């Protein structure tokens, strides 16, 4: 009986030692950046409804012969805007009647738990027939927004403002600069 208990104890100790040797090394967590999210084939919420863009575009009929569209207005911008060492994405969306005045907004997204999370939205243009070559620029942790102001669908003037993240919100940096319309 003593020999059997000794053999069993030795087998258990040997099994535990082998089990410790076979334990896999801890894998480092995979890091995925926000640039892995395809914002041109993304579902956006606007006015309480969701719209799935395909190739940066969505359209629907609103009346016979009338279409409404939502599109990505320019390439997505990436840069560290919150100071955490990770990039955020800035997406410029334009929506309105096809061929008519559009509303334009810039949205800043960050990555939370592997998913895009909206940090802020900047109004850029409200029902104006004006396209710019770019509405947004990123520089040294700041986001620069060029807004289009107008009446009756026509551009009156543009205004450039810069914002920096304060840990909770984007706050204006300096005064806005007014300039003549530069619609394309």
KACOR-V798450 format. One record per residue. SS is DSSP state (A for helix, B for strand, O for the rest). D_FIRST is the distance of its C-alpha to the first C-alpha in Angstrom with 1 decimal. Layout:
SS:D_FIRST
SS:D_FIRST
This chain:
O:0.0
A:3.8
A:5.4
A:5.0
A:6.2
A:8.6
A:9.9
A:10.5
A:12.3
A:14.2
A:15.3
A:16.5
A:18.3
A:19.8
A:20.9
A:22.6
A:24.3
A:25.6
A:26.7
A:28.7
A:30.4
A:31.5
O:33.0
O:36.7
O:39.2
O:41.2
O:44.4
O:47.6
O:49.5
O:52.2
O:55.6
O:58.4
O:61.9
A:64.6
A:66.5
A:64.0
O:65.5
O:68.4
A:71.1
A:73.5
A:71.2
O:70.0
B:70.5
B:72.8
B:73.6
B:77.3
O:79.1
O:76.0
B:75.7
B:73.4
B:74.8
B:72.9
O:74.7
B:74.6
O:75.9
O:77.1
B:79.2
B:79.4
B:82.5
B:83.3
B:86.5
B:87.9
B:91.1
O:92.9
O:93.6
B:91.9
B:88.5
B:86.4
B:84.2
B:81.4
B:80.8
B:79.3
O:82.4
O:81.2
O:78.2
O:75.3
B:75.2
B:72.0
B:71.6
O:69.8
O:71.9
O:69.5
O:68.5
O:64.8
O:64.8
O:64.4
O:67.3
B:68.9
B:71.0
B:74.6
B:75.8
B:79.5
B:80.1
B:83.6
B:84.4
B:87.5
B:89.9
O:90.1
O:93.2
O:93.7
O:92.9
B:89.2
B:87.0
B:84.8
B:81.8
B:79.4
B:75.7
B:73.2
B:69.5
B:66.4
B:62.8
B:60.4
O:56.9
O:58.1
B:61.2
B:64.9
B:65.9
B:69.6
B:70.6
B:74.3
B:77.3
B:80.7
B:83.9
B:85.9
B:88.7
B:89.7
B:91.6
B:93.4
O:94.5
O:93.4
O:90.8
O:89.9
O:88.4
O:85.7
O:85.1
B:82.2
B:81.4
B:78.5
B:79.2
O:77.1
O:74.9
B:77.9
B:78.9
B:82.6
B:84.1
B:87.5
B:88.9
B:91.8
B:94.2
B:97.0
B:99.0
O:99.8
O:97.2
B:98.8
B:97.6
B:99.3
B:97.3
B:93.9
B:91.9
B:89.1
B:86.5
B:83.4
B:80.3
B:77.2
B:73.9
O:73.6
O:69.9
O:70.8
O:74.0
B:76.5
B:79.4
B:82.8
B:83.5
B:87.2
B:90.1
B:90.4
B:92.9
B:95.5
B:96.8
O:99.0
O:97.5
O:95.9
O:95.2
O:94.8
